[in-house]
Amino acid sequence: MPATADASEGGDGGDGDGDRGGSAAPARTRRSVLAGVAGLATAAVGRTAAAPGERTDDRVGERAAGAADPDGSAGVTVATWNCYLGVDLFDLFDASSLAEARSIAGDLVSRARRHPYEARADAIAEGLLAADADVVALQEAALVRTRPLFGEGDRETVADLLDLVTAALAERGGAYDVAATAVTTDVSVPAEADGEWLDVRLTDRVALLVREGVDVHETRSDRYDARASYPVLGDDLTVTLRRGYCLADLAVDGAELTACSTHLESSKAGVRRRQAAELTDALPATGTVVVGADLNSGPAAGGDAYETVTASLTDAAATVGTTPGDTCCQAAALRNERSRLDTRVDHVLARGADPTAVERLGADPADRVAATVDGEDVTVWPSDHAGVAATYSVAEPTPVSTPTPTPTPTPTPTPTPTSTRSPTPSATASPPPTSAPSPTDRETTTGTGAGFGVLAAAAAFVAGALGRSRD
């Protein structure tokens, strides 16, 4: 997200009111849009949007039918969404002492404990299911945990946005696996919260989810070498922030592609631009590639990184011709009635695939969700960012046939009447090809490092101050 909105970024270290809109009007599925664009002979059938907790069976029918164009290409939908920790973190920079920092961090924990994470995760899941996403790129899929700062005690998971979103998808009939993750922040902050002295661990992650039936061949992740450093307390302490990405090689309905999720630096354009160059270098040089990203950059939002990435990748929104609109950023508390989205920094970009449709997710006032906070009924946006979903026509690989060699005539041997010939042993069959690893066999690759913007800087400042005081 842009530098002016950094306070809405957050994570963990271990690892406007109003009624929600009524029933949705009938809407065409994304795959039927694709079919229409491709000129399928059979007209696509509209469907009525599913009610919360209910899943339509369009996916089953489309999978059974193949959901492919006459030219053999498959329709693949990729969505991206920045989940947002949900608390304002700017106050941490106002701490003038370690005691004040502990108090501010404690207030953060108290607010996080009351935050309506489950309701927001439900709204994000509904948006992803309505988009019929095959692959989902998540940013700020944060994990927040606490444990007693002194003595023994149980660790508390305050929020795990990755787990909440996948659980909400499953509850609605959407079976998704976590294909890959990368940790971009892993810091500890001492805090005084609700009468307790706590160690608060904050972990930020980017992640890739794939729907059931998508084959995952290989995953990998890394952090960018380019990083943002900030001096605090004069020149006594320097805080370094890190960002990263995760990749997965996939087969979606027979179409092979590499998917990526990433989140670039928010506050320093030069660092963000170098990270964008590293991203393009890290992507495969050939084949179909689709990237879901919060670039913190866009056509009208400091185009630095956006221009770097779109030199080799195509922005789905720009290609389709109708941009889905701005994606950042709602108020930190998410309770504003009117949308405050005023810049487009979230994108689905690709190479080797043709986009046929693109839309925003969670950007309409009807997408807000009701929740109860401290006994008060409130209505909140799913995230401070809108999501973006793009559908692509991806060509399925053409099988290469191996011509049958013409047999070479073998001279007929002259029989030897005095010898007894042993039977010729039968040829040993070639072993069957190794199948792709099952989800339980896959190992999720991760990277570690700071990268939450304001949170990471403040947390590192507090941790550094604590370490110096101990020294």
Secondary structure, DSSP 8 states (H G I E B T S, - for coil): --GGGGGG---BS---------S---B--HHHHHHHHHT-SS----B----TT---SHHHHHHHHT-B-TTSEEEEEEEEEE----S--GGGGG--SHHHHHHHHHHHHHHHHHS-HHHHHHHHHHHHHHTT-SEEEEE---EEEEEESSS----EEEEEHHHHHHHHHHHTT--EEEEEEEEEEEEEEEEEETTEEEEEEEEEEEEEEEETT-EEEEEEEEE-S--EEEEETTTTEEEEE--EEEEEEEEETTEEEEEEEEE--SS-HHHHHHHHHHHHHHS-SSS-EEEEEE-S--TTS--HHHHHHTTTSEEHHHHHSS-----B---TTS--SS----B--EEEEEES-EEEEEEEES-SGGG-EEEEETTEEEEE-S-SB-EEEEEEEEE---------------------TTS-------------------TTT-----------THHHHHHHHHHHHHHHHH-
